[in-house]
Amino acid sequence: MFALTSPSRIVVLGAGLMGRLLALSLARQGHQVQVFDAHGPSADGAAAPVAAAMLAPLAESAVTEPNVVRMGQYSLERWPQLLASLSSPVYFQRNGTLVVWHRQDQADAQRLAALFQKNCQLNTTLPQPEHLNAQRLAEVEPALQGRFHSGLLLPDEGQLDNRQLLPALLKELEALDVQLHWHSPRELSDFAPGENRESGQPDLVLDCRGLGARTAWPQLRGVRGEVVRVHAPEVTLQRPTRLVHPRYSLYIAPKENHLFVIGATEIESDDMGPASLRSTMELLSALYTVHSGFAEARILELNTQCRPTLPDNLPALRWVGERVLQVNGLYRHGYMIAPSMHDIALQLLTDGHSPLAEQMQVPVLRG
């Protein structure tokens, strides 16, 4: 069973969220780390810069499996520790998630509330949602006073600013003299880890390429999302807000300085082309119904992304031989579960097994 010895030579493929987190931790442990990425230092080829970076286990319990929810709970506690180790500040908050709906969607909201209640009974460590009447809703989120008659507050959920996190991780990698190879796509076949070390071959390869790993993990597929970033000086929200909708659930993630990240669409496609007119109009129209102040917002970006997803929509790690470990399939939950996957991978590399993977029921496969 493989376990790292220090210092080892490690190649990390992919400099998205998982690649940067793992490369940093391994470099801090004293290993010689090289990172290869097909794109540039801004991670423009990854899903990581586009995401809203919400950390919402209870909210996501409506659409995912219990083990992913538990990973999200674990990661909520780990993120502050990981962020505290960085020299650059990264915006992070745990003000909860607000769920609102219009009167005509009351029935859908009741079904969602019942689902949250059921999930809290199955997982008693989840915080109970608070049912809000109009008065309490106005106290929780003053900007929405008079706009909705009721809502749900999902306590303790959080978010961070991914556009601050990714460069902060890069700064740490550079400070540790990690060798960063940009615009340098590599395949697993380019390396023979553990063989002919004198010629520069690594001891280990970590494959964190997301959809870029499909050549080595054909079961991966892309699930497309469309995300808008706007600057809305007339709107102030204290926490991520989700709008119950009969066809899609809109989310609004407020960042600093009146910047908002908005999304809703989820399409079974790996098309990375521009957003469609129809989906953009529907998304922005729904946004306006949450707060009329968004009418004067300035659209900064309209992005598409494809999240790397395995057939069961669940994350996994996979050994390819004894010295290649793949970490993939984080789907729409990348930031929510990344610290869990990070800690599982480090346990596997350090001890050859992962109690956390067993606890979270994350499969460790053999390819």
KAQUIJO-V416897 format. One record per residue. N is the residue number from 0. OMEGA is omega in whole degrees, 0 to 359 (999 if undefined). Layout:
# KAQUIJO-V416897
n=N omega=OMEGA
n=N omega=OMEGA
This chain:
# KAQUIJO-V416897
n=0 omega=186
n=1 omega=171
n=2 omega=183
n=3 omega=166
n=4 omega=186
n=5 omega=355
n=6 omega=176
n=7 omega=173
n=8 omega=186
n=9 omega=172
n=10 omega=175
n=11 omega=176
n=12 omega=180
n=13 omega=181
n=14 omega=169
n=15 omega=184
n=16 omega=183
n=17 omega=180
n=18 omega=181
n=19 omega=180
n=20 omega=183
n=21 omega=179
n=22 omega=181
n=23 omega=181
n=24 omega=180
n=25 omega=177
n=26 omega=178
n=27 omega=177
n=28 omega=177
n=29 omega=179
n=30 omega=176
n=31 omega=189
n=32 omega=170
n=33 omega=178
n=34 omega=176
n=35 omega=179
n=36 omega=182
n=37 omega=183
n=38 omega=185
n=39 omega=185
n=40 omega=178
n=41 omega=180
n=42 omega=184
n=43 omega=178
n=44 omega=184
n=45 omega=175
n=46 omega=190
n=47 omega=182
n=48 omega=186
n=49 omega=189
n=50 omega=177
n=51 omega=177
n=52 omega=174
n=53 omega=182
n=54 omega=196
n=55 omega=183
n=56 omega=181
n=57 omega=178
n=58 omega=182
n=59 omega=178
n=60 omega=179
n=61 omega=187
n=62 omega=183
n=63 omega=186
n=64 omega=182
n=65 omega=181
n=66 omega=176
n=67 omega=176
n=68 omega=179
n=69 omega=175
n=70 omega=178
n=71 omega=177
n=72 omega=178
n=73 omega=185
n=74 omega=177
n=75 omega=179
n=76 omega=182
n=77 omega=184
n=78 omega=180
n=79 omega=178
n=80 omega=180
n=81 omega=182
n=82 omega=181
n=83 omega=181
n=84 omega=182
n=85 omega=180
n=86 omega=179
n=87 omega=180
n=88 omega=177
n=89 omega=180
n=90 omega=181
n=91 omega=177
n=92 omega=176
n=93 omega=180
n=94 omega=181
n=95 omega=176
n=96 omega=177
n=97 omega=176
n=98 omega=181
n=99 omega=180
n=100 omega=174
n=101 omega=187
n=102 omega=183
n=103 omega=180
n=104 omega=182
n=105 omega=183
n=106 omega=177
n=107 omega=179
n=108 omega=178
n=109 omega=177
n=110 omega=179
n=111 omega=179
n=112 omega=178
n=113 omega=179
n=114 omega=176
n=115 omega=181
n=116 omega=178
n=117 omega=181
n=118 omega=176
n=119 omega=176
n=120 omega=179
n=121 omega=180
n=122 omega=188
n=123 omega=176
n=124 omega=175
n=125 omega=177
n=126 omega=179
n=127 omega=176
n=128 omega=178
n=129 omega=177
n=130 omega=186
n=131 omega=167
n=132 omega=186
n=133 omega=182
n=134 omega=180
n=135 omega=177
n=136 omega=179
n=137 omega=177
n=138 omega=183
n=139 omega=184
n=140 omega=186
n=141 omega=183
n=142 omega=182
n=143 omega=180
n=144 omega=179
n=145 omega=183
n=146 omega=180
n=147 omega=183
n=148 omega=180
n=149 omega=180
n=150 omega=176
n=151 omega=172
n=152 omega=177
n=153 omega=190
n=154 omega=167
n=155 omega=179
n=156 omega=189
n=157 omega=176
n=158 omega=172
n=159 omega=180
n=160 omega=182
n=161 omega=180
n=162 omega=171
n=163 omega=184
n=164 omega=186
n=165 omega=176
n=166 omega=177
n=167 omega=176
n=168 omega=179
n=169 omega=179
n=170 omega=180
n=171 omega=179
n=172 omega=179
n=173 omega=181
n=174 omega=180
n=175 omega=179
n=176 omega=171
n=177 omega=180
n=178 omega=184
n=179 omega=183
n=180 omega=181
n=181 omega=181
n=182 omega=184
n=183 omega=179
n=184 omega=178
n=185 omega=175
n=186 omega=178
n=187 omega=182
n=188 omega=178
n=189 omega=184
n=190 omega=175
n=191 omega=187
n=192 omega=179
n=193 omega=181
n=194 omega=174
n=195 omega=183
n=196 omega=181
n=197 omega=180
n=198 omega=176
n=199 omega=179
n=200 omega=181
n=201 omega=172
n=202 omega=185
n=203 omega=171
n=204 omega=174
n=205 omega=183
n=206 omega=181
n=207 omega=189
n=208 omega=183
n=209 omega=180
n=210 omega=177
n=211 omega=181
n=212 omega=183
n=213 omega=177
n=214 omega=180
n=215 omega=181
n=216 omega=190
n=217 omega=181
n=218 omega=179
n=219 omega=175
n=220 omega=178
n=221 omega=172
n=222 omega=190
n=223 omega=171
n=224 omega=179
n=225 omega=191
n=226 omega=178
n=227 omega=171
n=228 omega=182
n=229 omega=171
n=230 omega=185
n=231 omega=183
n=232 omega=183
n=233 omega=184
n=234 omega=174
n=235 omega=176
n=236 omega=185
n=237 omega=188
n=238 omega=173
n=239 omega=184
n=240 omega=180
n=241 omega=179
n=242 omega=175
n=243 omega=184
n=244 omega=184
n=245 omega=182
n=246 omega=177
n=247 omega=180
n=248 omega=179
n=249 omega=171
n=250 omega=178
n=251 omega=180
n=252 omega=180
n=253 omega=174
n=254 omega=180
n=255 omega=173
n=256 omega=174
n=257 omega=173
n=258 omega=182
n=259 omega=175
n=260 omega=187
n=261 omega=177
n=262 omega=178
n=263 omega=192
n=264 omega=175
n=265 omega=190
n=266 omega=178
n=267 omega=182
n=268 omega=174
n=269 omega=176
n=270 omega=180
n=271 omega=180
n=272 omega=182
n=273 omega=179
n=274 omega=179
n=275 omega=178
n=276 omega=183
n=277 omega=183
n=278 omega=179
n=279 omega=179
n=280 omega=180
n=281 omega=181
n=282 omega=183
n=283 omega=177
n=284 omega=177
n=285 omega=179
n=286 omega=181
n=287 omega=180
n=288 omega=176
n=289 omega=180
n=290 omega=183
n=291 omega=178
n=292 omega=177
n=293 omega=179
n=294 omega=181
n=295 omega=179
n=296 omega=176
n=297 omega=179
n=298 omega=180
n=299 omega=182
n=300 omega=170
n=301 omega=190
n=302 omega=168
n=303 omega=178
n=304 omega=174
n=305 omega=181
n=306 omega=179
n=307 omega=190
n=308 omega=176
n=309 omega=187
n=310 omega=181
n=311 omega=180
n=312 omega=182
n=313 omega=180
n=314 omega=179
n=315 omega=169
n=316 omega=183
n=317 omega=172
n=318 omega=171
n=319 omega=191
n=320 omega=183
n=321 omega=189
n=322 omega=174
n=323 omega=179
n=324 omega=177
n=325 omega=178
n=326 omega=189
n=327 omega=175
n=328 omega=182
n=329 omega=170
n=330 omega=184
n=331 omega=188
n=332 omega=188
n=333 omega=183
n=334 omega=183
n=335 omega=185
n=336 omega=184
n=337 omega=179
n=338 omega=177
n=339 omega=180
n=340 omega=177
n=341 omega=183
n=342 omega=177
n=343 omega=180
n=344 omega=180
n=345 omega=176
n=346 omega=179
n=347 omega=183
n=348 omega=183
n=349 omega=188
n=350 omega=182
n=351 omega=176
n=352 omega=184
n=353 omega=172
n=354 omega=180
n=355 omega=177
n=356 omega=178
n=357 omega=180
n=358 omega=183
n=359 omega=181
n=360 omega=175
n=361 omega=183
n=362 omega=172
n=363 omega=191
n=364 omega=172
n=365 omega=183
n=366 omega=999
